[in-house]
Amino acid sequence: MAEAALMSGLEFLSVSASWFKAAGERPENGMHPKIATIGYEGSTLQALLGALEAADVQTLVDVRAVPLSRKPGFSKQALRAGVESVGLDYLHLRDLGNPKEGREAAKVGGMPAFASIYEAHLVSTPAQTALGELAALAQERRVCLLCFEADPLTCHRLLVARALVAKAGGTIEHLHPQASRFGSGHGHHRKQLSSALR
């Protein structure tokens, strides 16, 4: 039963990925911004800022529903101060965050439920309004979406990035500030999801 549920989730995410990719081939205004994403799991603020500067990011867009962290430098105000200290802008778009029920599903490995919950949230009016704001910004500036997970394939920011590409066109680039590509502690479900979405 668990295996069937996992496959259902993989099929769901694969379909979502295909839809976003197809939509992204038809940008509304012909512009193709390069959208970056980054996760701070296993990293430090200094390493993250270095990766942003190296990639010529201009605005860091925090897409966490709850922008708090036990890691030094990554709660909202400290992160804003750090980002602005190197000449970059910081924007928090709470309405693009993963809702509580989605975070709880992901925490226990319920990736199919997580994906379904976030897809429903992403089409809500507040999320669409925030996505429109993000799309307008991405046409003018090099933006990078930030959340916690090191592996973008297991984080809702990938779905945000794909929705953004569907709306505004462009490509997605994942930045990795830490030495290893992905953080530790990723389980079997996450590895399978990662393989399915590559």
C-alpha positions in Angstrom: 0.0 0.0 0.0 2.8 2.4 0.9 4.6 1.6 -2.4 1.4 2.3 -4.3 0.9 5.6 -2.6 4.5 6.6 -3.4 4.0 5.7 -7.1 0.8 7.8 -7.1 2.8 10.7 -5.8 5.6 10.2 -8.3 3.0 10.1 -11.1 1.4 13.3 -9.8 4.7 15.2 -9.6 5.8 13.9 -13.0 2.5 15.2 -14.6 2.9 18.5 -12.8 6.5 18.8 -14.0 5.5 18.1 -17.6 2.7 20.6 -17.5 5.0 23.3 -16.1 7.6 22.6 -18.7 5.1 22.7 -21.6 3.6 25.9 -20.3 7.0 27.4 -19.9 7.7 27.1 -23.6 5.0 29.7 -24.2 6.0 32.8 -22.2 3.4 35.6 -22.1 5.8 38.4 -23.1 8.6 36.6 -24.9 11.2 37.4 -22.1 13.2 34.5 -20.7 14.6 35.3 -17.2 16.9 32.8 -15.6 15.3 31.8 -12.3 17.7 30.6 -9.5 16.8 28.6 -6.4 18.8 27.8 -3.3 18.4 25.9 0.0 20.4 26.6 3.1 20.3 23.1 4.6 23.8 22.2 5.7 25.1 25.6 4.8 26.2 28.8 6.5 25.0 32.3 5.8 28.5 33.3 4.5 28.4 30.3 2.0 24.9 31.2 0.9 25.8 34.8 0.3 28.9 33.8 -1.6 26.8 31.6 -3.9 24.3 34.4 -4.5 27.0 36.9 -5.4 28.8 34.4 -7.7 25.6 33.8 -9.6 24.9 37.5 -10.0 21.6 37.3 -8.0 20.0 40.7 -7.3 17.0 39.8 -5.2 16.7 36.8 -2.8 13.0 35.8 -2.6 12.2 33.9 0.6 9.3 31.5 -0.1 9.1 30.0 3.4 5.7 30.1 5.0 7.4 30.6 8.4 10.7 32.4 7.9 12.3 31.3 11.2 15.3 29.0 11.7 17.5 27.6 14.4 20.4 28.1 12.1 22.2 31.3 12.8 21.5 34.0 10.2 18.5 32.4 8.5 15.6 33.8 10.4 13.9 36.6 8.5 15.4 39.7 10.0 18.9 38.3 10.3 18.7 37.0 6.7 17.5 40.3 5.4 20.4 42.1 7.2 22.9 39.6 5.8 21.6 39.8 2.3 21.4 43.6 2.3 25.0 43.8 3.7 26.3 42.5 0.4 24.2 44.8 -1.7 21.4 42.5 -2.6 17.6 42.9 -2.0 15.5 40.6 0.1 11.8 39.9 -0.4 9.6 37.5 1.7 6.6 36.1 -0.2 4.7 34.2 2.5 1.8 33.3 0.3 4.1 31.1 -1.8 5.2 29.1 1.3 4.2 25.5 1.9 1.1 25.5 4.1 1.2 23.8 7.5 -0.5 20.6 6.4 2.0 20.3 3.5 4.9 20.7 5.8 3.6 18.1 8.1 3.1 15.6 5.3 6.6 16.2 4.0 8.0 15.8 7.5 6.7 12.3 7.8 7.6 11.3 4.3 4.2 11.7 2.8 5.4 13.2 -0.4 2.3 12.4 -2.5 0.2 14.3 0.0 2.7 17.1 0.2 2.6 17.5 -3.6 -1.2 17.4 -3.7 -1.5 20.0 -0.9 0.9 22.4 -2.4 -0.6 22.2 -5.9 -4.0 23.1 -4.4 -2.4 26.0 -2.5 -0.5 27.3 -5.5 -3.7 27.9 -7.5 -5.3 29.9 -4.6 -5.9 33.6 -5.0 -3.2 34.7 -2.5 -0.6 32.4 -4.0 -1.4 33.5 -7.6 -1.2 37.2 -6.6 2.3 36.5 -5.0 3.3 34.6 -8.1 2.3 37.5 -10.3 4.4 39.9 -8.2 7.3 37.4 -8.5 6.9 37.2 -12.2 7.0 40.9 -12.6 10.1 41.2 -10.5 11.8 38.3 -12.4 11.4 40.3 -15.6 13.5 43.1 -14.2 15.9 41.5 -11.8 17.9 38.2 -11.4 15.9 36.5 -8.6 16.7 33.5 -6.4 14.0 31.5 -4.5 15.1 30.4 -1.0 13.8 27.6 1.2 15.4 25.1 3.6 16.0 21.8 1.7 19.3 21.5 0.0 17.8 19.2 -2.7 15.5 21.3 -4.9 13.8 18.2 -6.1 12.3 17.6 -2.7 11.3 21.2 -1.9 8.2 23.2 -2.9 10.5 25.9 -4.3 10.9 23.8 -7.4 7.2 23.8 -8.0 7.2 27.6 -7.4 10.0 28.0 -9.9 8.2 25.8 -12.5 5.0 27.8 -12.0 7.0 31.0 -12.5 8.6 29.7 -15.7 5.1 28.7 -16.9 4.0 32.3 -16.3 7.0 34.3 -17.4 9.2 32.0 -19.4 12.8 31.4 -18.8 15.0 28.6 -17.3 15.7 27.3 -13.8 19.2 27.1 -12.2 19.8 25.5 -8.8 22.5 27.0 -6.7 24.3 24.8 -4.0 26.3 26.8 -1.4 27.6 23.7 0.5 30.3 21.4 -0.6 28.1 18.4 -1.1 25.3 18.7 -3.5 22.6 17.6 -1.1 22.3 17.8 2.6 22.4 14.7 4.8 19.3 12.9 6.1 17.4 12.4 2.9 15.5 9.1 3.0 14.6 6.5 0.4 11.4 8.3 -0.6 13.3 11.5 -1.4 15.8 9.7 -3.5 13.1 8.1 -5.5 11.3 11.4 -5.9 14.5 13.1 -7.0 15.1 10.4 -9.7 11.6 10.7 -11.0 11.8 14.4 -11.4 15.2 14.7 -13.1 
